[in-house]
């Protein structure tokens, strides 16, 4: 049955008057609309005007080639050795930007400038005209302007020639430095359906999103295709007013449901528990072993000679090492089954351990089957790689 404009307006007003639960969020905060997205842009450019902090001769060969190509296009034909052109006042950079949806030619966007070679700093530099292309190799914007690094690189004036550095020096931004030359056409008025993409796919959330849309536009107007996609059919009364229809959908409230999850960072001792984390009845015992090592330095001085001359002995230094191990008293504590997140927090706080010990306890609870949640452990390998590792249990 086709709905009239009056019935739709009444349904929308009724939906707005219904009290919304405190834990409900808007659809626009948990999802996006298919076909409405940003596009990545990239380009190769040169930054000039540096104070001898640009690319060096060794490692910056492509900077020389780019500079000669630029000068040739500007009518400057050089007959000198290319190695003499690199004065360390220029640097090769990669320029990246994001083209927002519905952006029209003439609007400006921010660009990110990142050094490619061995430039020390981009402070005070100016980005020359750089075309920015999308994945289809078409130019959608051009970038140019002064580079802002949000810091500085300077000398302290000391005898040792030391320098002071603030923030990262080999990357910066050009605020509003790219002018859009071509738009990505998105004809929303020709759409007959609207697809909502959930950022955190969940079957329960998808069903609740469908019910929220049906509550305003009538039952059967939306369908949950899968855990991350909800497709809604645009009513005939909203044909030609698709923007208004989308604005209505993204303003609807939906109760988001997520799986129970505990995320711990073993390096920092940070523990984050989700809303649905529960603990079954169990007994916990946790104790620490403390080992202390005490060093005492003893000096042995030979006695003086009876005749007043030097003694035949030698002064020696001995080290007395005392090792003591203490194991703290550990008691077995019974933790009752929890129903809410607050009870989980109180139960874990009752154990009385440090955050790092809490990581070990949560891992043991998960292994024993008493922790009703997924456990994600993030730790830091202290080798030269310095990479973060993660494990999901």
C-alpha positions as CSV (number, residue, x, y, z in Angstrom):
1,X,0.0,0.0,0.0
2,X,1.5,3.3,-1.0
3,X,1.9,5.8,1.9
4,X,0.8,9.4,1.5
5,X,2.9,12.4,2.5
6,X,0.6,13.1,5.4
7,X,0.9,9.6,6.8
8,X,4.7,9.7,6.4
9,X,4.9,13.0,8.2
10,X,2.8,11.7,11.0
11,X,5.0,8.6,11.3
12,X,8.1,10.7,11.3
13,X,6.7,13.0,14.0
14,X,5.7,10.0,16.2
15,X,9.2,8.5,15.8
16,X,10.8,11.8,17.0
17,X,8.5,12.0,20.0
18,X,9.3,8.5,21.2
19,X,11.8,8.5,24.1
20,X,15.1,7.2,22.9
21,X,17.2,5.0,25.1
22,X,20.4,6.6,26.5
23,X,22.6,3.9,24.8
24,X,21.1,4.6,21.3
25,X,23.2,6.4,18.7
26,X,22.4,7.9,15.3
27,X,22.8,5.8,12.2
28,X,25.2,8.4,10.7
29,X,27.6,7.7,13.6
30,X,27.8,3.9,13.1
31,X,27.4,3.7,9.3
32,X,27.8,5.3,5.9
33,X,25.9,5.3,2.6
34,X,27.1,3.2,-0.2
35,X,28.4,5.4,-3.1
36,X,29.1,8.4,-0.8
37,X,32.8,8.3,0.0
38,X,36.2,10.0,-0.3
39,X,38.7,9.4,-3.1
40,X,42.5,9.3,-2.6
41,X,44.7,11.6,-4.6
42,X,48.5,11.5,-5.0
43,X,51.2,13.4,-6.9
44,X,54.9,14.0,-7.1
45,X,56.2,17.5,-6.5
46,X,59.1,19.7,-5.5
47,X,59.5,21.8,-2.4
48,X,61.9,24.8,-2.9
49,X,63.1,27.6,-0.6
50,X,64.7,25.4,2.0
51,X,67.7,26.7,4.1
52,X,70.2,24.0,3.0
53,X,68.0,21.3,4.6
54,X,66.9,19.7,1.3
55,X,68.0,16.6,-0.5
56,X,71.7,15.8,-0.7
57,X,73.6,14.8,-3.8
58,X,73.9,11.2,-2.7
59,X,70.4,9.8,-2.5
60,X,68.7,12.6,-4.3
61,X,69.5,11.8,-7.9
62,X,65.8,11.8,-8.9
63,X,65.5,15.3,-7.4
64,X,68.1,16.5,-9.9
65,X,66.2,14.9,-12.8
66,X,62.9,16.4,-11.7
67,X,64.4,19.8,-11.4
68,X,66.0,19.7,-14.8
69,X,62.7,18.5,-16.4
70,X,60.9,21.3,-14.7
71,X,63.4,23.9,-15.9
72,X,63.3,22.5,-19.5
73,X,59.5,22.9,-19.6
74,X,59.9,26.5,-18.5
75,X,62.3,27.2,-21.4
76,X,65.5,27.1,-19.3
77,X,68.0,24.8,-21.2
78,X,71.0,24.0,-19.0
79,X,74.4,22.9,-20.4
80,X,76.1,22.3,-17.0
81,X,76.7,19.2,-15.1
82,X,73.4,18.2,-13.4
83,X,75.3,17.4,-10.1
84,X,75.9,21.2,-9.8
85,X,72.2,22.0,-9.6
86,X,71.5,20.4,-6.3
87,X,72.1,23.2,-3.8
88,X,70.2,21.5,-0.9
89,X,67.5,24.1,-1.1
90,X,65.1,21.7,-2.9
91,X,63.5,18.4,-1.9
92,X,61.4,15.8,-3.7
93,X,58.1,15.1,-2.0
94,X,55.0,13.0,-2.4
95,X,51.8,15.0,-2.1
96,X,48.6,13.2,-1.0
97,X,45.0,14.5,-0.4
98,X,41.5,13.3,0.0
99,X,38.8,14.4,-2.4
100,X,35.5,14.6,-0.4
101,X,32.2,13.5,-2.0
102,X,30.2,16.2,-3.8
103,X,33.2,18.5,-4.0
104,X,32.9,21.0,-6.8
105,X,35.6,22.6,-8.9
106,X,37.1,25.6,-7.3
107,X,36.9,24.3,-3.7
108,X,40.1,23.7,-1.8
109,X,41.3,20.8,0.3
110,X,44.3,20.3,2.6
111,X,47.3,18.3,1.3
112,X,50.0,16.3,3.1
113,X,53.6,16.7,1.9
114,X,56.1,14.0,2.7
115,X,59.8,13.9,1.9
116,X,61.0,11.1,-0.4
117,X,64.8,11.4,-0.2
118,X,67.2,12.5,2.6
119,X,66.0,16.1,3.3
120,X,66.5,17.1,6.9
121,X,63.6,19.5,7.1
122,X,60.9,21.1,5.0
123,X,60.7,24.1,7.2
124,X,60.1,27.3,5.3
125,X,59.7,25.5,1.9
126,X,57.1,26.2,-0.8
127,X,55.4,23.4,-2.7
128,X,55.5,24.0,-6.5
129,X,52.5,23.4,-8.7
130,X,51.7,19.6,-8.4
131,X,48.9,17.8,-10.2
132,X,47.1,15.3,-8.0
133,X,45.7,12.1,-9.7
134,X,43.3,9.4,-8.7
135,X,43.7,5.7,-9.3
136,X,42.4,6.2,-12.8
137,X,45.3,8.5,-13.6
138,X,43.1,11.5,-14.1
139,X,43.9,14.8,-12.6
140,X,41.3,16.0,-10.1
141,X,43.2,18.7,-8.2
142,X,46.4,20.8,-8.3
143,X,48.4,21.7,-5.2
144,X,50.7,24.6,-4.4
145,X,51.6,26.8,-1.5
146,X,53.8,27.2,1.7
147,X,54.5,24.0,3.7
148,X,53.7,24.1,7.4
149,X,55.4,21.5,9.6
150,X,54.2,22.7,13.0
151,X,57.7,22.7,14.4
152,X,61.2,23.9,13.8
153,X,64.8,22.8,13.3
154,X,67.4,25.2,14.5
155,X,70.8,25.4,16.2
156,X,71.4,26.2,19.8
157,X,74.5,28.3,19.1
158,X,76.6,26.2,21.3
159,X,80.3,25.3,20.6
160,X,79.4,21.8,19.7
161,X,77.0,22.8,16.9
162,X,74.0,21.1,18.6
163,X,70.5,21.5,17.2
164,X,67.0,21.6,18.6
165,X,64.2,19.8,16.8
166,X,60.5,20.0,17.5
167,X,58.0,17.7,15.8
168,X,58.6,15.7,12.6
169,X,60.6,17.7,10.1
170,X,60.3,15.6,6.9
171,X,56.5,16.0,6.5
172,X,54.1,18.8,6.6
173,X,50.8,20.2,5.4
174,X,49.6,22.9,3.0
175,X,46.2,24.0,4.5
176,X,43.8,24.6,1.6
177,X,46.7,24.1,-0.8
178,X,44.9,22.0,-3.4
179,X,42.3,23.4,-5.7
180,X,39.7,20.9,-7.1
181,X,39.7,20.9,-10.9
182,X,37.3,18.0,-11.5
183,X,34.4,16.5,-9.6
184,X,33.3,12.9,-9.1
185,X,29.7,12.8,-10.2
186,X,27.3,11.3,-7.8
187,X,23.7,11.4,-9.0
188,X,21.8,10.6,-5.8
189,X,18.5,11.9,-7.3
190,X,18.4,8.9,-9.7
191,X,18.7,6.4,-6.8
192,X,15.8,4.0,-6.2
193,X,17.4,2.4,-3.1
194,X,19.8,3.5,-0.4
195,X,22.3,1.1,1.2
196,X,23.6,1.7,4.7
197,X,27.1,0.2,5.4
198,X,27.7,-0.5,9.1
199,X,31.3,0.3,10.1
200,X,31.2,-2.6,12.7
201,X,29.2,-5.4,11.0
202,X,26.8,-7.0,13.4
203,X,23.7,-9.0,12.7
204,X,21.8,-7.6,15.7
205,X,22.7,-4.0,14.8
206,X,21.6,-4.6,11.2
207,X,18.2,-5.9,12.3
208,X,17.7,-3.0,14.6
209,X,18.7,-0.5,11.9
210,X,16.1,-2.1,9.6
211,X,13.4,-1.8,12.4
212,X,14.3,1.8,12.9
213,X,13.8,2.6,9.2
214,X,10.6,0.5,9.0
215,X,9.3,2.4,12.0
216,X,9.3,5.7,10.1
217,X,8.7,4.7,6.5
218,X,6.5,1.6,6.9
219,X,7.2,-2.1,7.4
220,X,9.1,-3.7,4.6
221,X,10.8,-0.5,3.4
222,X,14.2,-1.8,4.6
223,X,15.9,-5.1,4.4
224,X,19.0,-6.4,6.2
225,X,21.1,-8.0,3.4
226,X,23.9,-9.1,5.8
227,X,25.6,-8.1,9.0
228,X,27.1,-5.0,7.4
229,X,24.5,-3.9,4.8
230,X,21.0,-2.6,5.1
231,X,19.2,-1.7,1.9
232,X,16.2,0.6,2.0
233,X,13.8,1.3,-0.9
234,X,13.0,5.0,-1.4
235,X,9.3,5.7,-1.2
236,X,7.6,7.2,-4.3
237,X,6.7,10.3,-2.2
238,X,10.5,10.9,-1.8
239,X,11.4,10.5,-5.4
240,X,13.1,13.8,-6.3
241,X,13.8,14.4,-2.6
242,X,16.4,11.7,-2.0
243,X,18.6,14.1,0.0
244,X,15.8,14.7,2.4
245,X,15.2,10.9,2.6
246,X,18.9,10.2,3.4
247,X,19.0,13.0,6.0
248,X,16.0,11.4,7.7
249,X,17.6,8.0,7.8
250,X,20.9,9.1,9.2
251,X,19.2,11.0,12.0
252,X,17.4,7.9,13.3
253,X,18.6,6.3,16.5
254,X,19.5,2.7,16.8
255,X,20.8,0.6,19.7
256,X,24.2,-0.7,18.6
257,X,25.1,-4.3,19.7
258,X,28.7,-5.5,19.8
259,X,30.3,-8.7,21.0
260,X,31.9,-8.9,24.4
261,X,35.6,-8.0,24.1
262,X,38.5,-7.2,26.4
263,X,41.5,-5.4,25.0
264,X,44.7,-5.3,27.0
265,X,48.1,-3.7,26.2
266,X,50.8,-5.6,28.0
267,X,53.4,-2.9,27.3
268,X,51.5,-0.1,29.1
269,X,49.2,-2.1,31.3
270,X,46.1,-0.6,29.8
271,X,42.9,-2.7,30.1
272,X,39.7,-1.8,28.3
273,X,36.5,-3.9,28.9
274,X,33.4,-3.8,26.7
275,X,29.9,-3.4,28.0
276,X,28.9,-7.1,27.7
277,X,31.9,-8.6,29.4
278,X,30.9,-11.1,32.1
279,X,32.8,-13.4,34.6
280,X,31.6,-16.8,35.8
281,X,32.0,-17.9,39.3
282,X,35.7,-18.8,39.9
283,X,38.5,-18.7,42.4
284,X,41.6,-16.5,41.8
285,X,45.0,-16.6,43.5
286,X,47.8,-14.3,42.4
287,X,51.1,-13.8,44.1
288,X,54.4,-12.1,43.2
289,X,58.0,-13.2,43.8
290,X,60.4,-10.3,44.6
291,X,64.1,-10.9,44.3
292,X,66.5,-8.2,45.7
293,X,70.2,-8.1,45.1
294,X,72.4,-5.9,47.4
295,X,76.0,-5.2,46.6
296,X,78.5,-4.1,49.3
297,X,82.0,-2.8,48.4
298,X,84.8,-3.7,50.9
299,X,88.2,-2.1,50.7
300,X,91.2,-4.0,52.2
301,X,94.1,-1.7,53.1
302,X,97.5,-3.3,54.1
303,X,99.1,-2.2,57.4
304,X,101.9,0.4,57.3
305,X,105.5,-0.6,57.6
306,X,107.1,-0.5,61.1
307,X,110.1,1.5,59.8
308,X,107.9,4.1,58.2
309,X,108.5,3.1,54.6
310,X,106.0,1.7,52.1
311,X,104.4,-1.6,53.0
312,X,104.8,-4.7,50.8
313,X,101.1,-5.2,50.6
314,X,98.5,-4.0,48.0
315,X,95.1,-2.4,48.5
316,X,92.3,-4.6,47.2
317,X,88.6,-4.0,46.6
318,X,86.1,-6.8,47.2
319,X,82.4,-7.0,46.4
320,X,80.0,-8.7,48.8
321,X,76.8,-9.7,47.0
322,X,73.7,-10.6,49.0
323,X,70.6,-12.0,47.3
324,X,67.3,-12.3,49.0
325,X,64.0,-13.7,47.6
326,X,60.6,-12.8,49.1
327,X,57.4,-14.3,48.0
328,X,54.3,-12.3,48.9
329,X,51.5,-14.0,50.6
330,X,48.8,-15.1,48.2
331,X,45.2,-15.9,49.2
332,X,42.6,-17.7,47.2
333,X,39.6,-15.4,46.5
334,X,36.2,-16.5,45.2
335,X,34.7,-14.2,42.6
336,X,30.9,-14.6,42.2
337,X,29.3,-14.6,38.8
338,X,28.8,-11.1,37.5
339,X,25.7,-9.7,35.6
340,X,26.8,-6.1,34.8
341,X,30.0,-4.4,33.8
342,X,30.1,-2.6,37.1
343,X,30.2,-5.9,39.0
344,X,33.0,-7.1,36.7
345,X,35.1,-4.0,37.6
346,X,34.4,-4.4,41.3
347,X,35.3,-8.1,41.2
348,X,38.6,-7.4,39.5
349,X,39.4,-4.5,41.8
350,X,38.8,-6.7,44.8
351,X,41.8,-8.9,43.8
352,X,44.0,-5.8,44.5
353,X,46.6,-6.2,41.8
354,X,48.4,-3.8,39.4
355,X,47.3,-3.3,35.9
356,X,50.1,-5.5,34.6
357,X,49.1,-8.3,36.9
358,X,45.5,-7.8,35.7
359,X,46.6,-8.7,32.2
360,X,47.9,-12.1,33.5
361,X,44.7,-12.7,35.5
362,X,42.5,-11.9,32.5
363,X,44.5,-14.3,30.3
364,X,44.2,-17.0,32.9
365,X,40.4,-16.4,33.3
366,X,40.0,-16.8,29.5
367,X,42.0,-20.0,29.5
368,X,39.8,-21.4,32.3
369,X,36.6,-20.5,30.5
370,X,35.5,-18.0,33.2
371,X,35.8,-14.9,31.1
372,X,32.9,-14.6,28.8
373,X,34.5,-12.4,26.2
374,X,37.0,-12.3,23.4
375,X,40.5,-11.3,24.7
376,X,42.7,-9.2,22.5
377,X,46.3,-8.9,23.8
378,X,48.6,-6.2,22.4
379,X,52.3,-6.3,23.3
380,X,55.5,-4.7,22.2
381,X,58.5,-6.7,21.1
382,X,61.6,-5.0,22.5
383,X,63.8,-5.9,19.6
384,X,65.3,-3.6,17.0
385,X,62.1,-3.9,14.9
386,X,60.0,-2.1,17.5
387,X,56.8,-3.4,16.0
388,X,53.6,-3.9,17.8
389,X,52.2,-7.5,17.9
390,X,48.7,-8.5,18.8
391,X,46.9,-11.7,19.7
392,X,43.2,-12.5,19.8
393,X,42.1,-15.3,22.0
